[in-house]
Amino acid sequence: MKISILIKALNEETLIANCIEAALAEIQQIDGEVILVDSLSTDKTVEIARSYPVRIIQFSHKSDCGCSSAVQLGYQYARGE
């Protein structure tokens, strides 16, 4: 695996499909993965993301959520170089 694209999200149901589609288009010709790191969205963000071939990671507790912690969580699951 050469590249991992991390998408951090919180209640992004109106934009998440376009974001995921753009990320998937970027890795189409290379060995890569797309990971959605969700900060416990209460809208349909995760439901929408499940319709795409991406890995979905979610925090266990709301108190752990944060912009930098989302990136760190994503890196822990990333398989890219």
Backbone as CSV, one residue per row, in Angstrom:
resi,resn,N_x,N_y,N_z,CA_x,CA_y,CA_z,C_x,C_y,C_z
1,MET,0.855,-1.171,0.000,0.000,0.000,0.000,0.898,1.230,0.000
2,LYS,0.672,2.107,-0.940,1.534,3.267,-1.069,0.979,4.551,-0.465
3,ILE,-0.336,4.724,-0.468,-0.884,5.990,0.022,-2.189,5.749,0.776
4,SER,-2.365,6.539,1.826,-3.616,6.528,2.588,-4.154,7.953,2.596
5,ILE,-5.402,8.109,2.214,-6.073,9.399,2.294,-7.006,9.343,3.490
6,LEU,-6.792,10.259,4.437,-7.611,10.332,5.634,-8.619,11.460,5.484
7,ILE,-9.866,11.158,5.752,-10.921,12.165,5.743,-11.486,12.227,7.152
8,LYS,-11.370,13.371,7.785,-11.957,13.523,9.124,-13.300,14.218,8.968
9,ALA,-14.288,13.744,9.714,-15.638,14.255,9.516,-16.424,14.323,10.817
10,LEU,-17.318,15.294,10.854,-18.307,15.425,11.915,-19.536,16.080,11.296
11,ASN,-20.593,15.304,11.168,-21.859,15.802,10.618,-21.675,16.482,9.252
12,GLU,-21.159,15.732,8.311,-20.875,16.243,6.968,-21.735,15.586,5.900
13,GLU,-22.964,15.220,6.228,-23.796,14.474,5.290,-23.984,15.182,3.945
14,THR,-23.958,16.495,3.918,-24.169,17.195,2.643,-22.931,17.198,1.754
15,LEU,-21.759,16.984,2.323,-20.517,17.060,1.555,-19.744,15.751,1.460
16,ILE,-20.049,14.793,2.310,-19.190,13.616,2.425,-19.123,12.784,1.152
17,ALA,-20.208,12.655,0.421,-20.186,11.854,-0.809,-19.216,12.452,-1.819
18,ASN,-19.266,13.757,-2.034,-18.348,14.398,-2.977,-16.904,14.256,-2.533
19,CYS,-16.668,14.383,-1.243,-15.317,14.265,-0.711,-14.775,12.853,-0.912
20,ILE,-15.568,11.856,-0.585,-15.144,10.466,-0.752,-14.924,10.143,-2.220
21,GLU,-15.823,10.584,-3.077,-15.670,10.318,-4.513,-14.390,10.950,-5.058
22,ALA,-14.061,12.147,-4.620,-12.821,12.797,-5.057,-11.595,12.019,-4.574
23,ALA,-11.631,11.562,-3.332,-10.513,10.790,-2.792,-10.360,9.460,-3.523
24,LEU,-11.463,8.776,-3.785,-11.405,7.507,-4.510,-10.888,7.701,-5.926
25,ALA,-11.241,8.800,-6.561,-10.740,9.085,-7.910,-9.227,9.268,-7.891
26,GLU,-8.709,9.864,-6.831,-7.263,10.090,-6.731,-6.476,8.795,-6.572
27,ILE,-7.041,7.806,-5.898,-6.291,6.564,-5.684,-6.605,5.502,-6.734
28,GLN,-7.438,5.835,-7.691,-7.881,4.857,-8.688,-6.718,4.235,-9.457
29,GLN,-5.719,5.007,-9.803,-4.611,4.508,-10.620,-3.404,4.062,-9.795
30,ILE,-3.486,4.198,-8.496,-2.359,3.820,-7.639,-2.846,2.889,-6.546
31,ASP,-1.905,2.310,-5.845,-2.245,1.454,-4.721,-2.527,2.340,-3.520
32,GLY,-3.766,2.390,-3.079,-4.090,3.271,-1.972,-5.372,2.886,-1.285
33,GLU,-5.705,3.660,-0.270,-6.917,3.445,0.514,-7.469,4.785,0.959
34,VAL,-8.750,4.785,1.253,-9.408,5.963,1.817,-9.977,5.554,3.171
35,ILE,-9.667,6.353,4.172,-10.145,6.099,5.533,-10.952,7.302,5.990
36,LEU,-12.178,7.057,6.416,-13.011,8.099,7.017,-12.889,7.984,8.525
37,VAL,-12.438,9.053,9.159,-12.372,9.105,10.616,-13.538,9.972,11.070
38,ASP,-14.528,9.340,11.677,-15.742,10.040,12.050,-15.754,10.343,13.545
39,SER,-16.055,11.595,13.855,-16.095,12.054,15.250,-17.501,11.931,15.832
40,LEU,-18.074,10.750,15.679,-19.390,10.412,16.222,-20.497,11.308,15.667
41,SER,-20.557,11.406,14.359,-21.588,12.196,13.689,-22.976,11.735,14.107
42,THR,-23.889,12.687,14.184,-25.276,12.378,14.527,-26.197,12.481,13.316
43,ASP,-25.628,12.781,12.162,-26.424,12.844,10.935,-26.160,11.584,10.111
44,LYS,-26.298,11.633,8.809,-26.141,10.454,7.958,-24.746,10.308,7.347
45,THR,-23.758,10.976,7.907,-22.396,10.913,7.373,-21.910,9.474,7.229
46,VAL,-21.984,8.700,8.277,-21.472,7.322,8.259,-22.324,6.448,7.353
47,GLU,-23.623,6.619,7.393,-24.518,5.843,6.526,-24.162,6.063,5.052
48,ILE,-23.916,7.283,4.674,-23.526,7.599,3.299,-22.169,6.987,2.985
49,ALA,-21.231,7.132,3.893,-19.879,6.607,3.680,-19.874,5.091,3.510
50,ARG,-20.787,4.408,4.157,-20.842,2.941,4.054,-21.161,2.458,2.644
51,SER,-21.679,3.331,1.809,-22.000,2.924,0.436,-20.777,2.997,-0.478
52,TYR,-19.630,3.361,0.060,-18.386,3.466,-0.708,-17.352,2.477,-0.167
53,PRO,-16.387,2.104,-1.003,-15.336,1.188,-0.548,-14.252,1.914,0.255
54,VAL,-14.625,2.363,1.437,-13.690,3.054,2.321,-13.722,2.383,3.688
55,ARG,-12.650,2.578,4.446,-12.625,2.111,5.832,-13.206,3.212,6.698
56,ILE,-14.037,2.843,7.635,-14.656,3.823,8.530,-14.188,3.540,9.950
57,ILE,-13.595,4.551,10.540,-13.112,4.467,11.915,-13.889,5.516,12.707
58,GLN,-14.359,5.138,13.893,-15.068,6.085,14.741,-14.470,6.093,16.139
59,PHE,-14.545,7.251,16.755,-14.122,7.350,18.144,-15.087,6.566,19.023
60,SER,-14.610,6.151,20.186,-15.450,5.441,21.146,-16.185,6.409,22.062
61,HIS,-15.552,7.546,22.358,-16.115,8.508,23.307,-16.031,9.913,22.728
62,LYS,-17.071,10.683,22.916,-17.120,12.064,22.420,-15.972,12.905,22.986
63,SER,-15.578,12.626,24.204,-14.506,13.404,24.837,-13.161,13.209,24.139
64,ASP,-13.009,12.146,23.379,-11.763,11.890,22.656,-11.697,12.622,21.319
65,CYS,-12.832,13.091,20.822,-12.902,13.720,19.505,-12.166,15.044,19.484
66,GLY,-11.565,15.313,18.350,-10.875,16.579,18.143,-10.192,16.561,16.799
67,CYS,-9.881,17.717,16.289,-9.293,17.819,14.957,-7.966,17.061,14.865
68,SER,-7.064,17.312,15.778,-5.775,16.632,15.719,-5.877,15.163,16.114
69,SER,-6.762,14.844,17.042,-6.902,13.444,17.443,-7.531,12.605,16.326
70,ALA,-8.337,13.224,15.469,-8.902,12.497,14.322,-7.801,12.082,13.358
71,VAL,-6.867,12.981,13.120,-5.737,12.653,12.245,-4.903,11.538,12.871
72,GLN,-4.620,11.645,14.155,-3.828,10.625,14.843,-4.518,9.267,14.800
73,LEU,-5.819,9.226,15.020,-6.553,7.962,14.964,-6.478,7.368,13.564
74,GLY,-6.639,8.200,12.561,-6.557,7.725,11.180,-5.186,7.131,10.874
75,TYR,-4.127,7.805,11.306,-2.770,7.295,11.075,-2.568,5.925,11.717
76,GLN,-3.194,5.691,12.862,-3.043,4.403,13.531,-3.604,3.257,12.700
77,TYR,-4.581,3.542,11.860,-5.214,2.515,11.026,-4.692,2.522,9.599
78,ALA,-3.949,3.525,9.222,-3.476,3.640,7.833,-2.441,2.571,7.516
79,ARG,-2.527,2.050,6.315,-1.561,1.054,5.855,-0.606,1.631,4.818
80,GLY,-0.807,2.868,4.438,0.049,3.503,3.436,1.396,3.875,4.004
81,GLU,2.304,4.137,3.089,3.645,4.551,3.485,3.643,6.002,3.891
